[in-house]
Amino acid sequence: MALTSDYRTVNTNGWTEEQIESLSRFCFPMMSIGMTEISDETVDEVYLRFRIREKLGVSSFVEKIKPREFSSLLDSYKGLKTNVGQEKRHVWVNRIVKSLIQDVQYEGLGQGDTIR
């Protein structure tokens, strides 16, 4: 299934083509945090999950974004809906921790090496 973004309800008046293109591709970062949409009800959770990923040294973005700028960006994206499956916080945290465990277990192993 292809990821999709529905941004018809996002106020994009005065936006450049580049800004709209970034918005249309935001479904990919949303997948990394297991969130379906950005709305008044979800914006704080979306922000929290992205910041947690950043604190763990895993970012969904090419460049680091200052917290206030990122908060403003998310506010401007309110209304965005994706077809990403919604994960409850504990399910998402569990997925992130499992990924970290796997990273640590396989860190520095070459092909054919085994975990102790």
CORWO-V689926 format. One record per backbone hydrogen bond with DSSP energy under -0.5 kcal/mol. CO is the residue of the C=O (numbers start at 0). NH is the residue of the N-H. E is the energy in kcal/mol with one decimal. If there is no record, write none. Layout:
CO;NH;E, CO;NH;E
This chain:
3;82;-1.1, 4;6;-0.6, 5;80;-2.1, 6;9;-1.3, 9;11;-1.2, 11;14;-2.2, 15;19;-2.0, 16;20;-2.4, 17;21;-2.3, 18;22;-2.1, 19;23;-2.4, 20;24;-1.2, 22;25;-1.4, 24;27;-1.6, 25;29;-1.8, 26;30;-1.6, 27;31;-1.1, 28;32;-0.8, 29;32;-0.7, 29;33;-0.6, 29;34;-1.8, 30;33;-0.8, 33;86;-3.0, 35;81;-2.4, 36;38;-0.5, 37;78;-3.6, 38;42;-2.3, 41;45;-2.6, 42;46;-2.4, 43;47;-2.5, 44;48;-2.5, 45;49;-2.1, 46;50;-2.4, 47;51;-2.4, 48;52;-2.2, 49;53;-2.1, 50;54;-2.5, 51;55;-1.6, 52;57;-2.9, 53;56;-1.7, 56;58;-0.5, 65;69;-2.8, 66;70;-2.5, 67;71;-2.1, 68;72;-2.3, 69;73;-2.7, 70;74;-2.1, 71;75;-2.0, 72;76;-1.1, 74;77;-1.1, 76;79;-2.2, 79;37;-2.2, 80;5;-3.7, 87;91;-2.4, 88;92;-3.0, 89;93;-2.0, 90;94;-2.1, 91;95;-2.3, 92;96;-2.7, 93;97;-2.4, 94;98;-1.9, 95;99;-2.2, 96;100;-2.7, 97;101;-2.3, 98;102;-2.3, 99;103;-2.3, 100;104;-2.7, 101;105;-2.1, 102;106;-0.6, 103;106;-0.7, 105;108;-1.6, 109;112;-2.0
